[in-house]
Amino acid sequence: MDLGTHIRELRKERGITLLMMSEATDLSIGYLSKVENNLSSPTIAHLHKICEALGITINDILQEESPETKVNVVRMEDRKILFSQNNGGIILQNITEGHSNILGTVQTITDDKVYDSEPHLHDELGILAKGRLEVIAEGKSYYLEPGDTIYIRAGTMHSTHRNSDEECVSYWIKYAAQ
């Protein structure tokens, strides 16, 4: 199922009107309608707002249903692209599948833009695997090198920015109790 249709179905299942969604997200009704009709792709920040209004995580809305098993393996070549923006300047892929309390994504940044993330309902742990990453949170910049980690508490507005010429790859783990 495509993203816009999925958003519309989840909104309707919860009895939320476009007006209510607009008020909860500070996004216009016209914009939300375009997203739901797949005429516009939301930014990461807007998608986070939409997910928060729906009471779900970004992983919930972007991952397809998979049967629950006690062990799930996601092979690198089988990762699904959850989000892509600016001609692949940023790409988010899943590193977990199914319904679990631990949600993971890999973020690859290949351009020099700053990518904003709306405050999450969950705590988040970032691990830098490649390149250099600047994380801006609470008005302060944190510069990460490969192997460094950063912990961001729920509700903290933050942004990420590639701080090197090579692609920047980071892994983000979230605890989202169900």
C-alpha positions as CSV (number, residue, x, y, z in Angstrom):
1,M,0.0,0.0,0.0
2,D,1.3,3.5,-0.8
3,L,2.1,6.0,1.9
4,G,-0.7,8.5,1.3
5,T,-3.4,5.8,1.2
6,H,-2.0,4.3,4.4
7,I,-2.1,7.7,6.2
8,R,-5.7,8.3,5.0
9,E,-6.8,4.8,6.2
10,L,-5.2,5.2,9.6
11,R,-6.7,8.7,10.0
12,K,-10.2,7.5,9.2
13,E,-9.8,4.4,11.4
14,R,-9.2,6.8,14.3
15,G,-12.1,9.0,13.4
16,I,-9.8,12.0,12.7
17,T,-11.0,14.5,10.1
18,L,-8.6,16.4,7.9
19,L,-9.4,19.5,9.9
20,M,-8.5,17.8,13.2
21,M,-5.3,16.5,11.6
22,S,-4.5,20.0,10.3
23,E,-4.9,21.4,13.8
24,A,-2.9,18.7,15.5
25,T,0.0,19.0,13.0
26,D,0.0,22.7,12.0
27,L,-0.1,21.5,8.4
28,S,-2.7,22.8,6.0
29,I,-5.7,20.7,5.0
30,G,-4.7,21.2,1.3
31,Y,-1.2,19.8,2.0
32,L,-2.5,16.9,4.0
33,S,-5.0,16.1,1.2
34,K,-2.2,16.1,-1.4
35,V,-0.1,13.8,0.8
36,E,-3.1,11.4,1.3
37,N,-3.7,11.4,-2.5
38,N,0.0,10.8,-3.2
39,L,0.3,14.1,-5.0
40,S,3.0,15.3,-2.5
41,S,5.6,13.5,-0.4
42,P,5.9,14.7,3.2
43,T,9.2,15.8,4.6
44,I,10.6,13.8,7.5
45,A,9.5,16.5,9.9
46,H,6.0,16.6,8.5
47,L,5.8,12.8,8.6
48,H,6.7,12.8,12.2
49,K,4.0,15.3,12.9
50,I,1.4,13.2,11.1
51,C,2.5,10.1,12.9
52,E,2.3,11.8,16.3
53,A,-1.2,13.0,15.5
54,L,-2.1,9.4,14.6
55,G,-0.5,8.1,17.8
56,I,2.1,5.9,16.0
57,T,5.8,5.9,15.1
58,I,7.3,6.6,11.8
59,N,8.3,2.9,11.6
60,D,4.7,1.9,12.2
61,I,3.4,3.9,9.2
62,L,6.2,2.9,6.8
63,Q,6.7,-0.7,7.5
64,E,4.5,-3.4,6.0
65,E,2.9,-6.0,8.2
66,S,5.0,-9.1,8.8
67,P,4.1,-12.1,10.8
68,E,5.4,-12.0,14.4
69,T,8.2,-14.4,15.0
70,K,10.7,-14.6,17.9
71,V,13.6,-13.8,15.7
72,N,13.7,-11.5,12.6
73,V,16.6,-11.0,10.4
74,V,16.7,-8.1,8.0
75,R,19.5,-8.6,5.4
76,M,21.2,-5.4,4.1
77,E,19.9,-6.1,0.6
78,D,16.4,-6.6,1.8
79,R,16.0,-3.3,3.7
80,K,13.0,-1.3,2.6
81,I,13.4,2.4,1.9
82,L,11.1,4.1,4.4
83,F,11.8,7.6,3.2
84,S,13.8,9.4,0.6
85,Q,14.1,13.2,0.1
86,N,16.2,15.6,-2.1
87,N,16.9,13.0,-4.8
88,G,18.4,10.6,-2.3
89,G,20.2,13.3,-0.2
90,I,18.7,11.5,2.8
91,I,17.4,8.0,2.8
92,L,15.9,6.1,5.8
93,Q,15.7,2.3,5.6
94,N,14.3,-0.2,8.1
95,I,16.6,-2.4,10.1
96,T,13.8,-4.0,12.1
97,E,10.6,-5.7,10.9
98,G,7.4,-6.6,12.4
99,H,5.9,-5.4,15.6
100,S,8.3,-5.0,18.5
101,N,9.2,-2.5,21.1
102,I,12.6,-1.8,19.5
103,L,12.4,0.0,16.2
104,G,15.5,0.7,14.1
105,T,16.4,2.7,11.0
106,V,19.5,3.4,9.1
107,Q,19.9,7.0,7.9
108,T,22.2,7.8,5.0
109,I,23.0,11.4,4.1
110,T,24.8,12.2,0.9
111,D,24.2,16.0,0.6
112,D,25.0,19.0,2.8
113,K,21.4,19.9,3.9
114,V,20.3,20.0,7.5
115,Y,17.5,17.6,8.2
116,D,15.1,18.5,11.0
117,S,13.3,15.8,13.0
118,E,10.2,16.7,15.1
119,P,10.3,15.7,18.8
120,H,9.5,12.0,19.2
121,L,7.3,10.3,21.7
122,H,10.2,7.9,22.4
123,D,13.8,8.0,23.5
124,E,16.3,7.4,20.7
125,L,19.9,6.2,20.4
126,G,22.0,7.1,17.4
127,I,25.2,5.3,16.4
128,L,27.4,6.7,13.7
129,A,28.9,4.0,11.4
130,K,30.5,6.1,8.6
131,G,31.4,9.7,7.9
132,R,31.0,12.5,10.4
133,L,27.6,13.7,11.7
134,E,26.6,16.9,13.4
135,V,23.5,16.5,15.6
136,I,21.9,19.7,16.7
137,A,19.7,19.4,19.8
138,E,18.6,22.0,22.3
139,G,20.6,24.7,20.5
140,K,23.9,22.8,20.8
141,S,25.9,21.0,18.1
142,Y,27.3,17.5,18.8
143,Y,29.9,16.2,16.4
144,L,30.0,12.4,16.0
145,E,32.8,10.3,14.6
146,P,32.4,6.6,13.5
147,G,31.6,4.5,16.6
148,D,30.2,7.4,18.6
149,T,26.7,7.3,20.0
150,I,24.2,9.9,21.0
151,Y,21.2,9.5,23.2
152,I,18.2,11.8,22.7
153,R,15.3,11.9,25.1
154,A,11.7,11.9,24.0
155,G,10.4,15.4,23.1
156,T,13.7,16.8,22.1
157,M,13.8,18.7,18.8
158,H,16.9,17.8,16.8
159,S,18.5,18.0,13.4
160,T,21.2,16.0,11.6
161,H,23.8,17.2,9.1
162,R,26.6,15.4,7.3
163,N,29.8,17.0,8.4
164,S,32.2,15.4,5.9
165,D,32.6,14.9,2.2
166,E,31.8,11.2,2.3
167,E,28.3,9.7,2.8
168,C,27.2,9.7,6.4
169,V,25.6,6.5,7.7
170,S,24.0,6.4,11.2
171,Y,21.8,3.8,12.9
172,W,18.9,5.0,15.1
173,I,17.3,2.7,17.7
174,K,14.0,3.7,19.4
175,Y,12.2,2.1,22.2
176,A,8.4,2.4,21.5
177,A,6.5,0.5,24.2
178,Q,3.2,-0.9,22.7
